[in-house]
Amino acid sequence: MNHALVEDLFKKIIGPFGAMSLAPFMIEPEDSEDRVRLLSVQLNQHPTLIPAFSALIKSLNTSQEDIDTVLEEKIRFYQTKHTRNWLIVNLMNHILNVKELKLDLETGRLPGKPHDLIKFANQAQVAFGEESRYKDQAFAGGLLFDFLFYLQRTPYLDLGQTKFDELINQAFARAVQQGKMIATLAKHKPKLSLERVAFLTPFFRQLAQVSLYLLKPNEAPEFYKKFNTMKHTEGVRLALEMKTFGIHTGIIAAYLAQTVQLFGQLGEVMSIWGAPYLSWVHGHREVHDLAAIGLLGVTADEQLRGSDFPIPGPIGISVPELKYLDLTWDVEIKREIKI
């Protein structure tokens, strides 16, 4: 393994993300008053932001309601969703310090609407349902894309004028597309205990590839430009990445998944990405099934589209490496995932 690249991964990507302390915002309480209390605690833990937040509320309070002295009332007035986004942007920029997120301390205003500044987090939540059981996981997965989007503008990476905005946009769109497919497949897989996070596997696959671009801005674009002209399996891709970079995106994804406690066993899942049978033979059925569902969704999206898509029948006929997965293609699944 390329230990220098792993060191850079932790120093330049995982370290800055961990320093943001965004964990309290990953799971949003269902009760509105619980959300108010959580945000009040977070604001009080970052007292330098309170004057700016107060100035923002004062400028928006055209009715001159008496909310000047009570922090909880200010949060209710601004609404918990907007307050959470505002806080996340400022905590992110406390570490990244980029002009695109710069706070005006006198007015409390940002260079854009907080909802738009962390666009991937909010778009992911909308894509999987703002009221669904996936909302927290989707928001957290999207937030990692937002982080990488702004990280490329910082001295942590020293990319100069090189930017990967379009690449990150495309990676996010692909993750959402494949994630929706996997969420559909997961509904048809009996006894999939980790179904709630299954749709995030392509998120981490894409995040890992973006990370490789950011860490190897000269070599990675050329590698994937050539590689994308080939028809391949995930195992081949990982092997070629390992040969070229001394690390593959499954390992990078495993490290990234471990940065957010909410994602639990996703780190172990991504560490065997492309070879789910490795968990099967060791008796880790839950990890195997989650890795296999993720691999199946990605494979179906990237390799199996077209009129010759084999249906109906066992998954193993279409994807031999997943012959262990007790799931059968049928017309309903094909219709739902629109293959």
C-alpha positions as CSV (number, residue, x, y, z in Angstrom):
1,M,0.0,0.0,0.0
2,N,1.1,3.6,-0.7
3,H,1.6,4.8,2.8
4,A,2.5,8.3,1.7
5,L,-0.9,8.6,-0.1
6,V,-2.6,7.3,3.0
7,E,-0.8,9.9,5.1
8,D,-1.9,12.6,2.7
9,L,-5.5,11.3,2.8
10,F,-5.5,11.8,6.6
11,K,-3.6,15.0,6.6
12,K,-5.3,16.8,3.8
13,I,-8.9,15.4,3.7
14,I,-9.9,13.3,6.8
15,G,-8.1,15.6,9.3
16,P,-9.8,18.9,8.1
17,F,-13.2,17.2,8.0
18,G,-12.8,15.8,11.5
19,A,-11.8,19.2,12.8
20,M,-15.2,20.7,11.8
21,S,-17.0,18.8,14.5
22,L,-20.2,18.4,12.5
23,A,-21.3,15.2,14.2
24,P,-24.2,16.9,16.2
25,F,-25.8,18.0,12.9
26,M,-25.8,14.6,11.2
27,I,-29.0,13.4,12.9
28,E,-31.8,15.9,13.2
29,P,-34.2,15.3,16.1
30,E,-37.8,14.6,15.0
31,D,-39.3,17.0,17.6
32,S,-39.1,20.7,16.7
33,E,-38.3,21.8,20.3
34,D,-35.5,19.2,20.5
35,R,-34.1,20.7,17.3
36,V,-34.2,24.1,18.9
37,R,-32.4,22.9,22.0
38,L,-29.7,21.1,20.0
39,L,-29.0,24.3,17.9
40,S,-29.0,26.5,21.0
41,V,-26.4,24.2,22.6
42,Q,-24.3,24.3,19.5
43,L,-24.4,28.1,19.2
44,N,-23.5,28.5,22.8
45,Q,-20.5,26.2,22.2
46,H,-19.4,28.6,19.5
47,P,-20.0,32.0,21.2
48,T,-18.1,34.0,18.6
49,L,-20.9,33.2,16.1
50,I,-23.8,34.5,18.4
51,P,-23.3,38.2,17.7
52,A,-23.4,37.6,13.9
53,F,-26.4,35.3,14.2
54,S,-28.2,38.0,16.3
55,A,-27.4,40.6,13.8
56,L,-28.8,38.5,11.0
57,I,-32.1,37.9,12.9
58,K,-32.4,41.6,13.7
59,S,-32.1,42.5,10.1
60,L,-34.8,40.0,9.1
61,N,-37.2,40.9,11.9
62,T,-39.1,43.6,10.2
63,S,-42.0,43.3,12.5
64,Q,-39.8,44.2,15.5
65,E,-40.9,41.3,17.6
66,D,-39.2,41.1,20.9
67,I,-36.8,38.3,20.3
68,D,-33.5,40.2,20.8
69,T,-32.5,38.5,24.1
70,V,-33.7,34.9,23.8
71,L,-31.5,32.7,21.7
72,E,-34.1,30.0,21.3
73,E,-36.6,32.5,20.0
74,K,-34.1,33.7,17.4
75,I,-33.7,30.0,16.2
76,R,-37.5,29.6,16.0
77,F,-37.8,32.8,14.1
78,Y,-35.1,31.8,11.5
79,Q,-36.4,28.2,11.6
80,T,-34.3,25.2,12.7
81,K,-33.5,24.1,9.1
82,H,-32.0,27.4,8.1
83,T,-30.2,27.8,11.4
84,R,-28.6,24.3,11.0
85,N,-27.4,25.2,7.5
86,W,-26.1,28.6,8.7
87,L,-24.1,26.9,11.5
88,I,-22.7,24.2,9.3
89,V,-21.5,26.7,6.7
90,N,-19.7,28.7,9.4
91,L,-18.2,25.7,11.1
92,M,-17.0,24.4,7.8
93,N,-15.4,27.8,6.9
94,H,-13.8,28.0,10.3
95,I,-11.5,25.3,9.1
96,L,-11.4,25.9,5.3
97,N,-11.4,29.7,5.3
98,V,-12.5,30.2,1.7
99,K,-14.1,33.3,0.3
100,E,-17.1,31.4,-1.1
101,L,-18.2,30.8,2.5
102,K,-17.0,34.0,4.2
103,L,-19.3,35.4,6.9
104,D,-20.0,39.1,7.3
105,L,-19.6,39.4,11.0
106,E,-21.5,42.8,11.2
107,T,-24.6,41.5,9.4
108,G,-24.4,37.8,9.9
109,R,-24.9,37.2,6.2
110,L,-23.1,34.7,4.0
111,P,-22.2,35.1,0.3
112,G,-25.3,33.1,-0.6
113,K,-28.2,31.3,1.1
114,P,-26.9,28.7,3.5
115,H,-29.2,26.1,1.8
116,D,-27.5,26.7,-1.5
117,L,-23.9,26.9,-0.1
118,I,-24.2,23.3,1.2
119,K,-26.1,22.3,-1.9
120,F,-25.1,18.6,-2.1
121,A,-26.3,17.9,1.4
122,N,-29.7,19.5,0.8
123,Q,-30.1,18.0,-2.7
124,A,-29.3,14.5,-1.4
125,Q,-31.9,14.9,1.4
126,V,-34.5,16.0,-1.2
127,A,-33.6,13.2,-3.6
128,F,-34.2,10.5,-0.9
129,G,-37.1,12.2,0.9
130,E,-36.9,15.0,3.4
131,E,-39.4,13.1,5.6
132,S,-38.1,9.6,4.8
133,R,-36.1,7.2,7.0
134,Y,-33.1,8.0,4.8
135,K,-33.0,11.8,5.4
136,D,-30.2,12.0,7.9
137,Q,-28.0,9.5,6.1
138,A,-28.6,11.3,2.8
139,F,-27.8,14.7,4.3
140,A,-24.6,13.4,5.8
141,G,-23.5,11.7,2.6
142,G,-24.1,14.9,0.6
143,L,-22.3,17.0,3.1
144,L,-19.1,15.1,2.4
145,F,-19.4,16.2,-1.3
146,D,-19.9,19.8,-0.1
147,F,-16.7,19.5,2.0
148,L,-14.6,18.2,-0.9
149,F,-16.1,20.8,-3.2
150,Y,-14.8,23.6,-1.0
151,L,-11.6,21.8,0.2
152,Q,-10.2,22.0,-3.3
153,R,-10.0,25.8,-2.9
154,T,-7.8,25.7,0.2
155,P,-4.0,25.4,0.8
156,Y,-4.6,22.0,2.3
157,L,-4.4,20.6,-1.3
158,D,-2.3,23.2,-3.1
159,L,-4.1,22.7,-6.4
160,G,-3.4,26.1,-7.7
161,Q,-5.9,27.0,-10.5
162,T,-6.9,23.3,-11.0
163,K,-10.5,22.7,-9.9
164,F,-12.7,19.7,-10.2
165,D,-16.1,21.4,-9.8
166,E,-17.7,19.6,-12.8
167,L,-16.2,16.2,-11.8
168,I,-17.7,16.6,-8.3
169,N,-21.1,17.6,-9.7
170,Q,-21.0,14.5,-12.0
171,A,-19.8,12.2,-9.2
172,F,-22.7,13.4,-6.9
173,A,-25.3,12.9,-9.6
174,R,-24.0,9.4,-10.3
175,A,-24.0,8.6,-6.6
176,V,-27.7,9.7,-6.3
177,Q,-28.7,7.8,-9.4
178,Q,-27.0,4.6,-8.2
179,G,-28.1,5.1,-4.6
180,K,-31.8,5.2,-5.7
181,M,-31.3,2.0,-7.6
182,I,-29.8,0.3,-4.6
183,A,-32.6,1.6,-2.3
184,T,-35.0,-0.1,-4.6
185,L,-33.1,-3.3,-4.7
186,A,-32.8,-3.3,-0.9
187,K,-36.5,-3.4,-0.6
188,H,-36.5,-6.8,-2.5
189,K,-33.7,-8.3,-0.5
190,P,-35.0,-10.5,2.4
191,K,-33.5,-9.8,5.9
192,L,-31.2,-7.0,4.9
193,S,-30.7,-5.6,8.4
194,L,-28.5,-2.6,7.2
195,E,-30.9,-1.5,4.5
196,R,-31.1,2.1,5.8
197,V,-27.5,2.8,4.7
198,A,-27.3,0.5,1.7
199,F,-27.9,3.4,-0.7
200,L,-24.8,5.2,0.5
201,T,-22.3,2.7,-0.9
202,P,-22.0,4.5,-4.3
203,F,-21.7,7.8,-2.4
204,F,-18.5,6.6,-0.8
205,R,-17.3,5.0,-4.0
206,Q,-17.7,8.3,-5.8
207,L,-16.3,10.3,-2.8
208,A,-13.2,8.0,-2.8
209,Q,-12.6,8.6,-6.5
210,V,-13.0,12.4,-6.1
211,S,-10.5,12.2,-3.2
212,L,-8.0,10.4,-5.5
213,Y,-8.4,13.2,-8.0
214,L,-7.7,15.8,-5.3
215,L,-4.7,13.9,-4.0
216,K,-3.3,13.0,-7.4
217,P,-4.5,15.9,-9.6
218,N,-2.1,15.0,-12.5
219,E,-2.1,11.3,-12.6
220,A,-5.8,10.5,-11.7
221,P,-7.5,12.3,-14.6
222,E,-5.3,10.6,-17.2
223,F,-5.8,7.2,-15.5
224,Y,-9.6,7.4,-15.5
225,K,-9.8,8.9,-19.0
226,K,-8.1,5.8,-20.3
227,F,-9.8,3.5,-17.9
228,N,-13.3,4.7,-18.8
229,T,-13.0,3.5,-22.4
230,M,-12.8,-0.1,-21.1
231,K,-15.6,-2.5,-20.2
232,H,-14.6,-3.8,-16.8
233,T,-15.7,-5.3,-13.5
234,E,-15.3,-3.5,-10.1
235,G,-12.6,-6.0,-9.2
236,V,-10.5,-5.1,-12.3
237,R,-10.9,-1.4,-11.6
238,L,-9.7,-1.8,-8.0
239,A,-6.7,-3.9,-9.2
240,L,-5.7,-1.3,-11.7
241,E,-6.0,1.5,-9.2
242,M,-3.9,-0.5,-6.8
243,K,-1.2,-1.1,-9.4
244,T,-1.2,2.6,-10.5
245,F,-1.6,4.4,-7.2
246,G,-0.6,1.8,-4.6
247,I,-4.1,2.2,-3.1
248,H,-7.6,1.7,-4.4
249,T,-10.8,3.6,-3.9
250,G,-12.3,0.8,-1.8
251,I,-9.7,1.5,0.9
252,I,-10.1,5.2,0.6
253,A,-13.9,4.8,0.9
254,A,-13.4,2.7,4.0
255,Y,-11.4,5.5,5.7
256,L,-13.9,8.1,4.7
257,A,-16.8,6.1,6.0
258,Q,-15.1,5.9,9.4
259,T,-15.1,9.7,9.7
260,V,-18.9,9.7,10.4
261,Q,-20.2,7.6,13.3
262,L,-23.6,7.5,11.7
263,F,-22.3,5.2,9.0
264,G,-21.4,2.4,11.3
265,Q,-20.4,-0.7,9.4
266,L,-20.0,1.1,6.0
267,G,-16.3,1.2,6.6
268,E,-16.0,-2.5,6.7
269,V,-18.3,-2.8,3.7
270,M,-16.2,-0.5,1.6
271,S,-13.0,-2.2,2.6
272,I,-14.2,-5.3,0.7
273,W,-15.8,-3.4,-2.1
274,G,-15.8,-5.4,-5.3
275,A,-15.3,-8.7,-3.5
276,P,-18.3,-9.2,-1.1
277,Y,-17.7,-12.9,-0.9
278,L,-14.7,-12.2,1.4
279,S,-17.2,-11.4,4.2
280,W,-19.4,-14.4,3.2
281,V,-16.6,-16.9,3.7
282,H,-15.9,-15.4,7.2
283,G,-19.5,-15.5,8.2
284,H,-20.2,-11.8,8.2
285,R,-23.5,-12.1,6.4
286,E,-24.7,-8.5,7.1
287,V,-21.6,-7.0,5.7
288,H,-21.6,-9.3,2.7
289,D,-25.3,-8.5,1.9
290,L,-24.7,-4.8,2.1
291,A,-21.6,-4.9,0.0
292,A,-23.3,-7.1,-2.5
293,I,-26.4,-4.9,-2.9
294,G,-24.2,-1.9,-3.4
295,L,-22.0,-3.7,-6.0
296,L,-25.1,-5.0,-7.8
297,G,-26.6,-1.5,-8.1
298,V,-23.4,0.0,-9.4
299,T,-22.8,-2.9,-11.8
300,A,-26.4,-2.7,-13.1
301,D,-26.1,1.0,-13.6
302,E,-22.7,0.9,-15.3
303,Q,-22.6,-2.4,-17.2
304,L,-25.9,-4.1,-17.6
305,R,-28.1,-1.5,-19.1
306,G,-29.6,-2.3,-22.5
307,S,-31.9,-4.7,-24.3
308,D,-29.8,-7.7,-23.5
309,F,-30.2,-7.3,-19.8
310,P,-30.8,-10.9,-18.5
311,I,-34.2,-11.1,-16.9
312,P,-35.8,-12.9,-15.1
313,G,-33.6,-15.2,-13.1
314,P,-31.0,-15.4,-10.3
315,I,-28.7,-12.5,-9.9
316,G,-25.7,-14.8,-10.4
317,I,-26.5,-15.3,-14.0
318,S,-26.0,-11.6,-14.7
319,V,-23.3,-10.9,-12.2
320,P,-21.4,-14.2,-11.4
321,E,-19.5,-12.6,-8.5
322,L,-22.8,-12.1,-6.8
323,K,-24.1,-15.7,-7.1
324,Y,-24.2,-15.9,-3.3
325,L,-26.9,-13.2,-3.2
326,D,-30.4,-14.7,-2.7
327,L,-32.1,-12.2,-5.0
328,T,-33.8,-12.8,-8.3
329,W,-34.4,-10.3,-11.1
330,D,-38.0,-9.9,-12.0
331,V,-40.1,-7.6,-14.1
332,E,-41.1,-5.4,-11.1
333,I,-37.5,-4.7,-10.1
334,K,-36.5,-3.9,-13.7
335,R,-39.4,-1.5,-14.0
336,E,-38.6,0.2,-10.7
337,I,-35.0,0.8,-11.4
338,K,-35.7,1.7,-15.0
339,I,-33.1,-0.5,-16.6
